[in-house]
Amino acid sequence: MAPITVDELHLFHRMDREVFSCLVIKLTRDPAQSLLVMALWLWLENTGYTNIISKLVGLSDNLINALANEAVTCLKWLELENTCIPNAGCLPLTTILMQREISLQLLIHKRFTVIAGIKCILNKVCARIFIDILQNILDSTSTSTSQPSPYRPLLVPGFPHPLFGTFTVPPLIFDELDLSDMRIWDDKRPSYDVTDDDKTMFLTFSRGFPVTEEEVRHLFRSSYGDCIKVINMGNGDIVEQVMFATMVLKNVETIDQILNGKRIAKFRVNGKHIWARKYERRD
């Protein structure tokens, strides 16, 4: 495969770049927020809501702005836990645009899958195809011109994001794989390309009712199939009961199946309780 040029990359993503330019240049929306909006739309395209971007091209600026506001609503709800979605929780303009129902309820029930997918697309696609647009926008608001722009690290205000993490611009080397080649996804959805932390659950047990690793494996395998990558049983020794464990799953979708839109899920195995929630690293 011949290496692709930056111009070829930009041409392939012409419509994506047109919509992003509209957000950050015409509508002067926040660059970090606009990156997340684009990542959400691109994730939706990858999961069956086809041609979102092409449908946005040609719409009025006001309508694109309104659709972006609905996307921001989705992003904000993904940051919340244990909240009741309002009855009017649908996304009316996005539903009309797609001619297919899409709602906050749907996204919240796939919360961790959506988050992982956005993180992946943000750094795997957006960081490659919008870099020059971002650089121009940020340069226009910066007073620093001490370094030539190709050698200056791109720092986007708003990142690291508390939920979606860092925004890392990779080296502009394209000869390893063309982004238009579907092999870039390795026949997997973007939510598969995540760290173990993204696929880890934190389990806690009741004092006085010791739970074994074998019981944990049986519980989740019987309900969700061959889903476990590794289990690390926590504190405890021959005398002291183990009170918690971390369980790394094979894919992030299983976390959403286990939690079913809730913050904590409760299970019983051999009469003993197990509580499961998403693992959060504490540095």
N, C-alpha and C positions, 0 to 999 in steps of 0.2 A: 504494500500500500504506500503510495507516494505521500510524503508529508504535506499537510495543509498549511496555508498561510493565514495570517490574521484576517486579511481581507475575505478569504473564503469562509472562514469561521463566521465573520460578521454577516456575510451574505446569506449563509444558511439560517442564521438567527435574525434575519432582517425584521420580521414582524415583532419578535420579542423585544428587540432593541427600540423599535418604533414606539411600542406601548410604554416601555420603561422611560424613554425620553419624554414622552408626554407627561408621565407622572412627575418626574423630577425637574423638567425644564418648563414646559407649558404651565403645569399646575403647581409648580414650585413646592411639591410635597417633600416631606422629610426623606432623605436618601436611604437611611437605614430601614425605615418603615416601608418604603417603596420596594426595597430588595426583598423583604419578607412577603409583601403582597405578591410580587412576581413569583417567588418561590412557591407560595400557596397555589397560585393559578397553574403553574407548571406541574406541581404535584397532582392537582386535580386532573390535568390532561393525561398524566401518566397512569392514572387509576380509573380511566373510563369516561371522564367528562371531556370528550374530544373537542378539539378546535376552539377552545376558549379564547386563546390569543388572537386567532384569525377572525373571530367574531367581534373582538374588541376593536380591531383595526377598522377605521372608517366611522366609528361612532363619534358623537360629539364629545368635546372635552368635558362638558358638564356630566354627561352620562358615564364616561369613564371614571370621573371623580366619584360619582355616586356608587359605582360598582366597587371601586377601591375602598370606599368607606365601609361597604358590607364586608369586604375581605378583612379589613382592620377589626371589625366586630368579631369575626371568627378568631383572629389571632389573640384578641384580648380574652375571649372566653376560654381559649386553650390554656391561658395562664392561671385560670381560676380553678379551684377544686371545691367539691361539695357545695355547689351553688345550683339553685333551681333555675332552669332555663325558662324564660317567659313563654307564655302560650303563643305569643306572636314571635316565636323563635325561628321562623323561616327566613330565608334570604330572598325576598320577592324579585328583585331585579336580576339577581344571578340565576334564579329559577327560570325566569322568562328568557334570559339570554341563552341558557342551555336547553330550554324546552324539556326540562327534566327536573324533578324535585331534588333540591339540596337544602339541607337544614342544619341549624346549629346542633340539634339532637344527634344527627348522623355523624357529625364531626367529633362531638364530645365523646360518643361511644367508641370512636377510633382514636382517642386523644393521643396516645403515645405513638401509634402508627403515623399519625399526621405530623407530630412533632419531629419524629425521626426522619420522615420523608422531606420535610422542609429543610432540616439541617443538612441533609445530603445534597439536595438540589442547590441550596444556597452556596455551598462551597465547591460543588462539582460542576455546576453549570453557570450560575449567576456570576461567580467570581471570575469566570473566563470571558463571558460575552458582554459584560457591562463595564469592564474595567476602565476603558477610555472615557466613557460617559461620566462615570463617577469621578475620575481624575479631573476632568474639566470643571465639574460642578464644585468639587472641593477646592480646587485651585482658585476658583473665582471668589471663594469666601475666605481664603487663607492669605495671610500677609507674609508667609515664609516662602522665599524663592531662592534659598541658599543652595539647593541641590537640583540638578536636572530631574524632571518628573520621572523618566524611566528608572532612575536609581533610588527614588524616594519611596519608602514603605507607605502603603496606602492605609491610612487609619480612618475608618468611617465612624463618626460619632454615633453612639448608640450600641456599639459592639465593644466588648463581649455583651451579648444580650442575656438577661437572667434566665430565659427559658431556652433560647435557640443557640446559645453559645457564641463561639467566635466566628468571624468572617475572615477567611484566609485566602489571599490572592496567590494562586500557584504560579510558578515560572511559566512564561509564555513559550512552552515547548510542546508542539503539537504532533511531532512525528511518531509518538508512541501509539496514538489511536485517534481517529477522526471522531469528533463528537456527533457527527451524523450517523455513525456506524452503531447499530443497535447493540453490538457486542459490548459497548461501554457499560451497559446495565448487566452484563453477564447473565442474561435471561432472568433477571430478578428485578423486583420493584426497588425504587430508591430507599424505601424503609428498611431493606435488608442490609444496606451498606452502612452499618452503624457500629459503634463501639460496644463492648460487653456491658459497660455501665448502662447504656440505653436499653439493654435486654435483661437487666437484673431486677429481681424482686427481693424484698426484705420480708422475711417470715419471722413471726414471734409465736412463742408457745406459753401455755399456762404453767405457772409454778406448781409443782406437785404432780404433774402429768407429763413425764418425760416422753419426748417424741424422737424416734430414730430416723436416720437418713433413709432407710428402706421404706418407712411409712410415708415419708414425704414423697419419695419417688412413686410409690404405688398410688398415692392420692392424685397427683397431677397427671401421671401417665394414663390412669384409668379414665380421666375426664377429657384430657387434651392430646392424647397420643404421645408419640415419641418426641416430646417438646423440650426436654431438659438437656442442656449442654454440660453443666457441672453444678454441684451443690457443695457449699462450704458451711459445715455446721459450726456455730459460733462458740462462745465461751463454754467451758465445762471440762471436767476431767472425770476420773473414775468415781469421785465422790460427788461432785457438783453437777447438777442438771444443766444441760444445754438449754438456753432460753431463747436463742434466735439462730437464724441461718440466712445466708444469701443464696439465691438460686438463679443462675444464669441460664436463660432460655435460648433456644436456637433461632427464634425470630421474635421481633417486637410485637407482631400481631397477637401472639398468645397472651401478652400482658393485658391487652384490651379485652380479650375473651375472658380472662380470669376476673378482671375488675368490673367488666360490664358497665362502664360509665361511673363507677363509684371510686372513692379514694381508697377504701379498705374492703377487702372481701374476707368472709369468715367461712371456714371449712371445719369438718369433723372427720377424724380418722380413728377408728377403734375407740370411739368415745372421747377422744381428746381434741381440743380446739386448736386450730391453726389460723392465724391472721396473716393476710398477705397484702402488701402495698408496694408501690413502685420504689425501688431503691434510689436514694439520693446521696451522692458522695459528699462527705463532709471533710473539706480540706483544712 
